[in-house]
Amino acid sequence: MNFDALTRFLDSLRGLYGIPALDCIVNHGYRTVYRHAAGFSDAAGMRPVGPSDLYWIYSATKVMTMTAVMQLIEHGRLRLEDELARYLPAFGDMYVAQGFTVEKSPARWPTRRDALRRASTPIRVADLMSMTAGFSYDVDSEEIQAANAAAGGRATTRQMMDALARMPLICEPGTRWAYSLSHDVLAGLVEAVSGLTFGEYLRRNLFSPLGISEAYFDLNEERLARLSAQYRADDATGAIRPVPPVNRYRLSERYESGGAGLICTAEAYAAFVRAMSNGGVNEEGRRILTMASIDALRKNRLDARLLPDFAEMNKRGYGYGLGVRTLMDANASRSPVGEFGWDGAAGAYVLMDPENRIGIFFAEHVLSFPQNYREIHPRLRDLVYEALLG
């Protein structure tokens, strides 16, 4: 077990790409076999990266949301085939934009002024999880802005669901794969089924069993002081510059986004990864999910008609399951077929491999940097497997 090549790679990221800060944790079984941090948590370069640093994990939130939904399915309170409107009736009368073309992601969210027709297919829970429900990721849409303004900037997750239900779909449910606010809708679904806020559901059913105390949906003064400086890469030049500590997917002060809302330490998320890469059970024997549910999550759900839509995510060799990428091509990676996980808008990376009981969590804080997904994450993954399995 030799991680020297991985350490050299991580230490090179500042010089090669300008990555200001990172933290990487690898588990094999229940043992943390590697942890390496590099860089500085503040933009001034005065505070070295430390274990108490917090990160917006953005879409890495989605894997936890999928786990919450699968828990409810395990307990018989939901089914993949259930119609969303059974639990959130506002989604029972949906419209679809006619002749709508998705030219770039996120697609502009259609409005009631567009040419519309009634949807002929209801939205199912499985559609939401597999990103085939027909929603957009256009968080600047007028309905979202109006709903938040009407609530004085404090719209709750459930209140925002009503706004999303008023917005036309970009396609008939089940006919296209489109990265979207579907997983935010799932947070509203969890609230409707459980009777708890989404954050409270996660605290009781995920964080508490795993001993996670450093995962939040909101920033107070103390947490803000520990938040790692956030950066954005310039679209034209690629230059990485500091930006305010704002998460644009947090649609209001009280909104708990199931798609991109969590803030946590690297170790907090790594505790979740350890459990999931060990069949859904943590080192103390507390089970958060069955292996059957993990297998359901990582089963590819996209056929030949939908896989081209997913190709825009630049995940070579992967298909898409219930909210997670899943490796389908053994020649595309050093990891095995069935390895699964996701990533985040500021560079977070999640890998879970129950066959080898290997897990990776990589924290970073650079937005709009496609090299994270095309180059850094795949190389990081392969170096971990070279170190552990040769």
N, C-alpha and C positions, 0 to 999 in steps of 0.2 A: 504494500500500500504506500504509494509515493505520490504526494500531491505537489511536488516541486514545479512541474510544468503548469499546473493550474495557478499556483501562486504567482509565477512569472507572468502568466497571461493577465491575471487580475491587476497586478501592479503595472502592467503596460497600458492599461486602458486610459489612464490620464494622458499619457504621451501620444498614444495612437488616435484617440477619439476626443480627448478633453473631458472625460468623465470625472467630475470633481469629488465624488464620494460613492462608496459602495460597501456592502456587507453581504457575505456569502456564507450560508450554513448548509452542510451536507450531513445527512444521517444514513447509516447502514444498520438496519434493524433499529433498535431503540438508542443506539449510541451515536452521539454527535462525533463523527470521525474527522470533521474538518470545519474550521471557521476562520475566515480571513476578512479583515476590514482594511480599507485603504482610503486615503484622502481626508477631507475636512468637512465637518457638518455645517459650518457657517461659510458664507460667501467670502468673508475676509480671510479665510484660511488660518484661523487661530485655534479652532477647536477640533482636534482629531475625532474621526468617527468613533462612536462608543456604543455600548449595548443598550443605553437608555434612549438613543435617538429614535424619533418617530418618523414614519414615512406615510404619505398618501400611497396606498397600494392600488388605487384605481381598480381596473378590471380584475385584478386578482381577488377582489371581493366576490366575484361571480362564483368561484369554486365553493366558497362558504355558503352562498345562497343556494346553489344546487344541492349541497349537503342538507340544508334545512328542509328543502322541498322533498328530498328523498326520505328524510326522517318521517315527515307527515304521510308519505306514501306507505312506508313500512308499518306505520301505526294504523293504517286503514282509513285515514281521514281525507285522503286524496287518491286519485288514480291518474295515470298519464293520459288516459282517454277522456277524462272529464272535460266538459266545456267550461271555459273560464267564467261565463255568465252565470253558472250555477252558484258561484261564490261572490262574484262581483257583477251584479246584474246590469250595471251601466254598459258593459261590453256585449250586451245581447243584441244590439241593433247596429252593426258596423257597416260602414260604407267603404268602397274601394275606388281609388282614382282610376279613371279610364285612360288608357293609352299613356300611362305614366312611365317615363324612362329614367332609370337610375344611372346618371352620368358619372357620379362620383360619390364616395362615402364620406360623411353621412349624406344620404339623400335628403333633399328638401322635403319637409313634411307637407303633404298636400293639405289644402284647406277646403272648407265648404264652398269656396268660390270655384274650385276646380270641377271639371266634369266628373260626376260620380255615378256609381250604381251600388245597389245593395249587395253586400257580400253574400255569396251563396254557401259559404262554408264557415261554420263557427270556429272560433279560436279554441284550441285545446291546450291543456297543460303542457303536453309534449311539444306543441308548436312554440310555446314560449321558451321552453328549455333549450330547444334545438335551433333557436333564432329563425324560425320559419313562420312567425305569426303575422308578418306584414307590417311591422312597425318601423320607424326610422330612429336614428340617433341624433336628430336635429333638436338639441336642447334649447336652441334660440327661437323655436317656433312660437307663433303668436299666442296659441292657446296656453302653452306652458307659462309664458310671461304674464298673460292676463290672469291666470289662476293664482299665481304667486302674488301679483299686485293686489288682487281682491282680498287676499289673506294678510295683507300688510307685510309681505316678504316672509311670512311664517307658515306657509302651506304645509300641512302634514303629508306623509306618504299617501294616506288614503284620499285626502283631498286632491292630490295631484293625479290620482287614478281617474277621477271623474273628468279631469281635463284631457287625459290621454284617450279616454273612451270617446270623447267628442271628435277626435281627429281621424280623418279618413286613413285607411291603410294604403300602403304603396303597392300592394299586390294581394291576391287572394291567399288566405292562410294555407300553408303547406306547399306553395308553388315556387317560392324563391327562398334562398338563404340570404338574409340581410342582417348585418350587425346592427343592433338596435337597443332600445330601452326595454326590450322584452323582460330582461332580468330585474329591472326596476318594478315592472308589473308583478313579477313573482314575489317581490317583497310585500307588495300590497295584498297578494293572495295569501301569503303566510300570515299576515295580520288578520285577514278575514277568517281564516280557518282556525287559527290558534286563539284569537281574542286578545293577543298581546301586540304591542308595538314590535316592529321587526327587530329593533335593537334589543329589546327585552327577551324576545324569543331566542336570539343568538346567545345572549348572556346565560340563559337558563339551560339551553340544550346543546350548546357547542363550547362556549368559552369556559363556563364553570366546570363541566366534566373534564376538560383538558387542562385546567389550571391556568387559563389565559386571563390575565388581569390588565393587559396593556393593548386593548383593541377598542376603538371608539368611533362614533359617528360625528362627534362634535369636538371643536377645539376650544379649550379654555385658555387662560393666560399661561398657566403652568405648562400645558401641552404645547402651546405655540412656541414657548421658549426652547422646547426639546425637538421641535420639528426640524428635520434636516432641510437645509436651504434647497429651494426648488429652482430649476433652470429650464430653459427652452432653447432648442436649436433653431437658428434662423433658417427659414425655408430656402432662402436664396444662397446663403453663404455657408450654412452649416455651423456657424459660430454659436457656441453655447454661452448663454448669458443668464444671470439671475432674473427671476420673475417673482411677483408676490406669491405668498403661500396660500393660493386660492385653488379650490377644486371646482371647476365649472360644472361638474356633473352633480354637485350638491345643489339641488334646484332651489332650496330655501334653507333658512336657519334650522327648521325642524324636520327637514326631509331626510329620511334614512334610505339611501340609495342601495338597492340590492345589486346594482351593476357596477358601481364605482365609488362607493362612499366611505370605506373604512380607512382609518388611520391606525397603524400599529407599529410595534417594534419588530425587528427582524426575528427575534426569538419567539415572540407571540405567534407569528405566522408559522414559524418552523415547528412549533408544537403541534399545530394542525397537520402539517405535512408529515410529521413522524407518525401520527395516528393513521392517516389515510394510506401511507405507504406500507403500513403494517396491518392491512386488512380492516381498517376502521376501528382499531383498538389502541389505546395509548399504553405507556409503560406500566401504568398502575392497574391495567385491566379494565378500564372504562371504555365501553364501546359507544361510538357515536354513529356508526353505520355498519350494516352487514356487508360481507364480501359480495353477496348477490346484488346489493344496491350499487356498490362500486363498479361491478361488471356492467350493470345497466347504464351507469353514467358514461363509461368509456366505450360503449358499443357505438360504432359509427352509425349515424342516422341519415347520412346524405347519400343519395343514389347518384348515378351518372348525370342526371339532370341538374342536380343541385351542387355537386362538387366544384364545377367551374366558378360558381358564385363565391365559394369559400377560398378559392385560389388567390383572391385579392389580398388575403391575410398573410401571404408569403410564408406559409408553414409547409415546406416541402416534405412530402411523405406522410402527411397527417390528414385525417378526416376529422369530422366533428361529431361528438356524441351529444349528451345532454349537458350543454354548457361548457364543455371542455374539448380541447384538441385531443386526438387519440392517434397514436402512431400506427399506420397501416403498412408502410413499406420498410421492411427490415434493412434494405440497402441504403436508406436515407439517414440512418442514425446509428450510433454505437449502443443506444438504448434498445430494449426489446419491443416488439409489436405489443400494443396494449399500454405502453407507457402513456401517461396522460397528465394534463394540467392546463395552465393558461398563463397569462402575463398581464402587465398593467401599462397604462399610458405613459408613465414616467420611468419605465424600464424594469419594473418588478418581473420576476420569472419564477414560475412554480412547476416543479416536476415531481410526479409520484409514480413509483414503479413497485407494485405489490409483489411481483414475481421475485425480484431480487431484494425487496425491502429497502430500496434506495429512495431517498427524497432530497430535493434541492429547493432552497429558497434563496433568491438573490434580490437584494434591495438596492435600488438606485433612484435618482430623482431628476431625470432629464426628460422633458416632454418633447414631442414632435421629432424624435430621433429614430428613424427607421433602421439604422444600423444595429440597434438593440436586437431587433427581431430577425434580421437577415444574417447577421454576422456574430454578434456577441453571444446571444443565447445558445445558438447551435454549437459554437465552439466551447462554451462553458460546459454544456451537457456532455459533449464527447470527451472532454478532458477529465470530467468526474468519472466516467465509465472506464477510461483508460487507467486511472489511478486505482479504482476499486476492483475491476475485473480483468484488467490487462488487455 
